[in-house]
Amino acid sequence: SQTIGDQCVYNSTHLGFQRENGTFSKYEGGVETFAHLIVLRKHGAFMLAFDLKDEKKRGLSLYAKRPDITPELQEVFQKAVTHVGMDESEIIFVDWKKDRCS
């Protein structure tokens, strides 16, 4: 589930996980999407990296157990963003207080 606008939208999706190469795949609307999983155990968080070789489509998402991430975790994410060739100005922080799915 995710908050879109001011509503909670529930989505039922089947995810595939390939342990050999650390990728997730999702098939939706005739399109298969892949993401690489990067686990940050020390921080209790993980990142999903999408289309890193495509400048127009690439993306990096950070998911953490708590909404108030530490400055250290924020720095790890910012370094990862620049490492994959994105600009820090492309980072969008989501305001967890507006989450309608709690």
Sequence and secondary structure as in RCSB ss.txt:
>XXXX:A:sequence
SQTIGDQCVYNSTHLGFQRENGTFSKYEGGVETFAHLIVLRKHGAFMLAFDLKDEKKRGLSLYAKRPDITPELQE
VFQKAVTHVGMDESEIIFVDWKKDRCS
>XXXX:A:secstr
 EEETTEEE     EEEETTTTEEEEEETTEEEEEEEEEEGGGTEEEEEE TT TTT EEEEEESSSS  HHHHH
HHHHHHHHTT  GGG     GGG S  
